[in-house]
């Protein structure tokens, strides 16, 4: 099942918001960030991932928002559970390190709470 093909043929903004909870512009921005990171990964000599990058992002979104298990997501995409885990953790790492999507550190949150 490749959900990206569904999005590609139905490029209507409300479908993105209804199905995955983010705007199409945000989705495209995340895809651009992930493509840059994947280019760096390929320069290091890693093998090409067989799952589309858009589908990997959707797997991560479903994991984070709907609390689906790796097993469930892997079976819906027809891949092994460990590949699903690797894809999701890679995307989480890339986005958490990026300046536009980085989370506040715990120390910063505690300082705000103390004031």
C-alpha positions as CSV (number, residue, x, y, z in Angstrom):
1,X,0.0,0.0,0.0
2,X,1.5,3.3,-1.1
3,X,-0.5,6.2,0.4
4,X,1.7,8.7,-1.4
5,X,0.3,7.6,-4.7
6,X,-3.2,8.5,-3.3
7,X,-1.9,12.0,-2.3
8,X,-0.1,12.4,-5.6
9,X,-3.3,11.9,-7.6
10,X,-5.5,13.8,-5.2
11,X,-3.5,17.0,-4.5
12,X,-6.3,18.6,-2.5
13,X,-5.1,20.4,0.6
14,X,-8.0,19.3,2.8
15,X,-7.1,15.6,2.3
16,X,-3.7,16.2,4.0
17,X,-5.4,17.9,6.9
18,X,-8.2,15.4,7.3
19,X,-6.1,12.3,7.0
20,X,-2.8,13.2,8.7
21,X,-3.5,16.4,10.6
22,X,-0.9,18.7,8.9
23,X,-1.1,21.1,6.0
24,X,0.2,20.2,2.6
25,X,2.9,23.0,2.8
26,X,4.2,21.6,6.1
27,X,4.2,18.1,4.6
28,X,6.2,19.3,1.6
29,X,8.7,21.2,3.8
30,X,9.3,18.1,5.9
31,X,9.8,16.1,2.6
32,X,12.4,18.6,1.5
33,X,14.3,18.3,4.8
34,X,14.2,14.5,4.6
35,X,15.4,14.4,1.0
36,X,18.4,16.6,1.9
37,X,19.2,14.2,4.8
38,X,18.8,11.2,2.5
39,X,21.3,12.7,0.0
40,X,23.9,13.0,2.8
41,X,23.1,9.4,3.8
42,X,23.7,8.2,0.2
43,X,27.1,10.0,0.1
44,X,28.2,7.8,3.0
45,X,27.5,4.8,0.9
46,X,24.3,3.5,2.4
47,X,21.8,1.5,0.3
48,X,18.8,3.1,-1.2
49,X,15.6,2.6,0.8
50,X,12.9,0.8,-1.2
51,X,10.0,2.7,0.5
52,X,9.2,6.1,-0.8
53,X,10.2,8.9,1.4
54,X,6.7,10.2,1.5
55,X,5.4,6.9,2.7
56,X,8.1,6.8,5.4
57,X,6.9,10.2,6.6
58,X,3.3,8.9,6.7
59,X,4.4,5.8,8.6
60,X,6.0,8.1,11.2
61,X,3.0,10.4,11.4
62,X,0.7,7.4,11.9
63,X,3.0,6.1,14.6
64,X,3.1,9.4,16.5
65,X,-0.5,10.5,16.1
66,X,-2.5,7.3,16.1
67,X,-0.2,5.2,18.3
68,X,-0.1,2.4,15.9
69,X,2.4,-0.4,16.6
70,X,5.4,-1.1,14.4
71,X,3.9,-4.4,13.5
72,X,0.6,-2.9,12.4
73,X,2.3,-0.3,10.2
74,X,4.8,-2.7,8.8
75,X,2.0,-5.1,7.7
76,X,0.0,-2.3,6.1
77,X,3.0,-1.3,4.0
78,X,4.1,-4.9,3.3
79,X,7.6,-4.5,4.9
80,X,9.4,-6.1,7.8
81,X,8.9,-4.7,11.3
82,X,12.5,-3.9,11.8
83,X,12.6,-1.9,8.5
84,X,9.5,0.1,9.8
85,X,11.3,0.7,13.1
86,X,14.5,1.9,11.3
87,X,12.5,4.3,9.0
88,X,10.5,5.8,11.8
89,X,13.4,6.4,14.1
90,X,15.5,7.8,11.3
91,X,12.8,10.4,10.5
92,X,12.3,11.2,14.2
93,X,16.1,11.8,14.6
94,X,16.3,14.0,11.5
95,X,13.3,16.2,12.4
96,X,14.3,16.5,16.1
97,X,17.8,17.8,15.0
98,X,16.4,20.3,12.5
99,X,16.1,23.9,13.6
100,X,12.5,24.3,12.3
101,X,11.2,21.2,14.1
102,X,13.5,20.9,17.1
103,X,11.9,20.4,20.5
104,X,12.7,22.5,23.5
105,X,15.2,21.0,26.0
106,X,13.9,19.9,29.3
107,X,16.1,22.5,31.1
108,X,14.5,25.3,29.1
109,X,11.0,24.1,29.9
110,X,11.9,23.9,33.6
111,X,13.2,27.5,33.6
112,X,10.0,28.8,32.1
113,X,7.9,26.9,34.6
114,X,10.0,28.3,37.6
115,X,9.3,31.9,36.5
